[in-house]
Amino acid sequence: MATLATSPTASAPRLKPMQRYLLAMLAGASLTFCALAAILVLLKAYDALPPPQFSNSVCIDEKLHSMRTGIPADPNLLIIGSSVAWRHFNSPAAIAAEPSLRPFNAGLCGAKMTQVRRVATWLTTRLPTVRRVLLIASPLDFTDCTKSDPSQFDVLDADAYIFGKASPARFYARYFDPVTLAQNAGMIRAARSSMVAPDPLFQNSFGDAPNQPDRSRGLFYGAAKLDPTCFAALRQTARALERKGVGFDVAITPLHPAWVSRFGGGAFATEFPNNIRASLAGTGARYDATRYQPDPGAFYDAIHIRWSATAAYTRSLLVEAGPWAGPDTIVAARAMGLTGSAGPAAR
């Protein structure tokens, strides 16, 4: 009787080392993504979810997040600059004085002139109804433009997040930093809801960031070592806006008298404004040297004033800018001694 031959039992194919490595990497990435998603959902449930970390500054990241959630419809006035623009332009006061204005405040804390240039180009392209740009700056914004600024962000990513409405998950994953996320989560809720919290992130519907701290922090800022690269960036901004047919005004924020006395005298007193005028020469842009100076008690450091002083400052800007100022604004400004009887101050 014939015996049937039996074949050896087929064994399951073994994974090669590289395949095992790739599977482990995929499993680890999946677990990390799921953990991140769970953390973000939990933080959002407790109203403690910080914005995606486009920069190393929660202040800038929160500004970009607020732009995603709402930019006023058809703005015709764009305010740019650093925190002095973000905190000092009072849009409700501006509209009350000049109802034709539709302002949007795009100030970014810590922005130097090189970053301001990129923001101006980006937002005037994205917001074609803007007819005039107002830069509010301090001398500190004209320093260190040649250095690498870690607070700079990728404009293409910000554009996709704000105007392209790309999924936030994409940017939380790309810029994930667990330490920074934890730090920001611990303060974001209070900072968003208060005008008196340390470095508040509260913003109104126009993008202004009111700050009314109970205490001052001294001068806080030291001398401003001017950087020629900053003034070159200012000139590039003026030329770019002129090519677009967009008006451009440059204003310097009020400075604490003690800072001016200590750091703003001597050659600086003429060099700084002269450099600005030279940067704008021949471009059609205007340097609005406002004469408004708040009481020293209005300052909470060398370059920042409390929100309670910003309405008067904003009205003074409208007067200096000329075409924005309606009759009521000019009458009020004359009563406060902000301009002469002939109208807006000469430049």
QUIVENQUI-V246778 format. One record per residue. N is the residue number from 0. PHI is phi in whole degrees, 0 to 359 (999 if undefined). D_LAST is the distance of its C-alpha to the last C-alpha in whole Angstrom. Layout:
N_PHI_D_LAST / N_PHI_D_LAST
This chain:
0_999_118 / 1_288_115 / 2_261_112 / 3_286_108 / 4_285_106 / 5_253_103 / 6_268_99 / 7_298_97 / 8_298_95 / 9_291_91 / 10_270_89 / 11_295_85 / 12_297_83 / 13_270_81 / 14_284_77 / 15_287_76 / 16_306_74 / 17_294_71 / 18_295_71 / 19_298_72 / 20_296_69 / 21_293_67 / 22_295_68 / 23_295_68 / 24_296_64 / 25_296_64 / 26_295_65 / 27_296_63 / 28_295_60 / 29_296_61 / 30_296_62 / 31_297_59 / 32_297_57 / 33_296_59 / 34_295_58 / 35_298_55 / 36_300_55 / 37_295_57 / 38_297_55 / 39_296_52 / 40_297_54 / 41_296_55 / 42_296_51 / 43_296_50 / 44_298_53 / 45_262_52 / 46_54_48 / 47_233_47 / 48_273_46 / 49_289_43 / 50_287_41 / 51_303_42 / 52_270_41 / 53_293_39 / 54_229_37 / 55_267_38 / 56_236_36 / 57_297_37 / 58_297_34 / 59_292_33 / 60_300_36 / 61_293_36 / 62_296_33 / 63_297_34 / 64_297_37 / 65_293_35 / 66_292_34 / 67_295_37 / 68_281_38 / 69_169_36 / 70_252_32 / 71_308_31 / 72_294_32 / 73_49_30 / 74_295_26 / 75_248_23 / 76_230_21 / 77_250_21 / 78_260_20 / 79_231_21 / 80_135_21 / 81_265_23 / 82_297_25 / 83_290_22 / 84_285_21 / 85_299_24 / 86_260_25 / 87_256_22 / 88_279_21 / 89_254_23 / 90_298_24 / 91_301_26 / 92_293_24 / 93_296_21 / 94_292_24 / 95_299_25 / 96_278_22 / 97_219_22 / 98_299_25 / 99_285_24 / 100_285_23 / 101_232_25 / 102_278_24 / 103_226_25 / 104_265_24 / 105_252_25 / 106_299_24 / 107_235_27 / 108_301_28 / 109_81_28 / 110_290_26 / 111_268_24 / 112_298_22 / 113_295_25 / 114_286_26 / 115_301_23 / 116_301_23 / 117_295_27 / 118_294_26 / 119_298_23 / 120_297_26 / 121_297_29 / 122_283_27 / 123_289_25 / 124_284_29 / 125_282_31 / 126_241_29 / 127_292_28 / 128_280_27 / 129_293_24 / 130_252_21 / 131_212_18 / 132_242_18 / 133_243_16 / 134_263_16 / 135_250_16 / 136_223_17 / 137_238_18 / 138_303_19 / 139_295_23 / 140_285_22 / 141_254_21 / 142_236_24 / 143_59_28 / 144_287_27 / 145_276_30 / 146_276_32 / 147_290_34 / 148_259_33 / 149_293_36 / 150_273_34 / 151_292_33 / 152_233_35 / 153_283_36 / 154_296_34 / 155_295_37 / 156_294_39 / 157_298_36 / 158_295_36 / 159_297_40 / 160_289_40 / 161_275_37 / 162_263_37 / 163_273_41 / 164_54_42 / 165_296_44 / 166_300_47 / 167_301_46 / 168_303_49 / 169_300_48 / 170_273_45 / 171_298_47 / 172_288_49 / 173_294_47 / 174_252_45 / 175_296_48 / 176_219_48 / 177_299_50 / 178_293_49 / 179_296_45 / 180_301_47 / 181_295_49 / 182_297_46 / 183_292_44 / 184_297_46 / 185_286_47 / 186_235_44 / 187_294_42 / 188_296_44 / 189_293_43 / 190_293_39 / 191_283_39 / 192_251_40 / 193_229_38 / 194_269_35 / 195_243_36 / 196_294_38 / 197_301_37 / 198_49_34 / 199_295_35 / 200_248_35 / 201_300_35 / 202_225_32 / 203_273_32 / 204_290_32 / 205_262_29 / 206_93_29 / 207_291_27 / 208_237_29 / 209_300_29 / 210_221_30 / 211_229_32 / 212_292_34 / 213_289_36 / 214_239_36 / 215_267_33 / 216_235_33 / 217_70_32 / 218_291_29 / 219_71_31 / 220_255_28 / 221_263_28 / 222_292_26 / 223_254_24 / 224_271_25 / 225_295_22 / 226_244_24 / 227_304_23 / 228_298_24 / 229_295_22 / 230_288_19 / 231_296_21 / 232_295_22 / 233_298_18 / 234_295_18 / 235_298_21 / 236_297_20 / 237_299_17 / 238_293_19 / 239_297_22 / 240_292_20 / 241_297_19 / 242_297_22 / 243_277_23 / 244_76_21 / 245_255_19 / 246_292_16 / 247_219_14 / 248_239_11 / 249_241_11 / 250_231_11 / 251_259_13 / 252_297_16 / 253_303_17 / 254_241_19 / 255_300_22 / 256_306_22 / 257_291_26 / 258_292_24 / 259_299_21 / 260_296_24 / 261_273_26 / 262_238_24 / 263_256_20 / 264_266_21 / 265_60_22 / 266_296_20 / 267_300_19 / 268_299_16 / 269_258_15 / 270_297_16 / 271_296_15 / 272_296_11 / 273_295_12 / 274_295_14 / 275_294_12 / 276_299_10 / 277_296_13 / 278_293_15 / 279_266_12 / 280_303_12 / 281_77_14 / 282_253_15 / 283_89_12 / 284_286_11 / 285_234_8 / 286_259_7 / 287_263_7 / 288_275_7 / 289_302_9 / 290_264_11 / 291_288_15 / 292_226_17 / 293_290_21 / 294_299_24 / 295_307_25 / 296_292_28 / 297_283_26 / 298_276_26 / 299_247_29 / 300_199_28 / 301_293_25 / 302_236_23 / 303_247_24 / 304_246_24 / 305_290_27 / 306_303_27 / 307_298_27 / 308_261_24 / 309_281_22 / 310_296_22 / 311_296_20 / 312_296_18 / 313_296_18 / 314_298_17 / 315_294_14 / 316_296_13 / 317_297_14 / 318_295_12 / 319_298_9 / 320_285_10 / 321_78_11 / 322_299_14 / 323_285_16 / 324_276_16 / 325_276_19 / 326_303_20 / 327_297_22 / 328_296_19 / 329_293_17 / 330_298_20 / 331_296_20 / 332_293_17 / 333_298_17 / 334_296_21 / 335_269_20 / 336_75_17 / 337_275_14 / 338_211_12 / 339_280_13 / 340_291_15 / 341_275_13 / 342_114_12 / 343_303_9 / 344_295_6 / 345_290_4 / 346_260_0
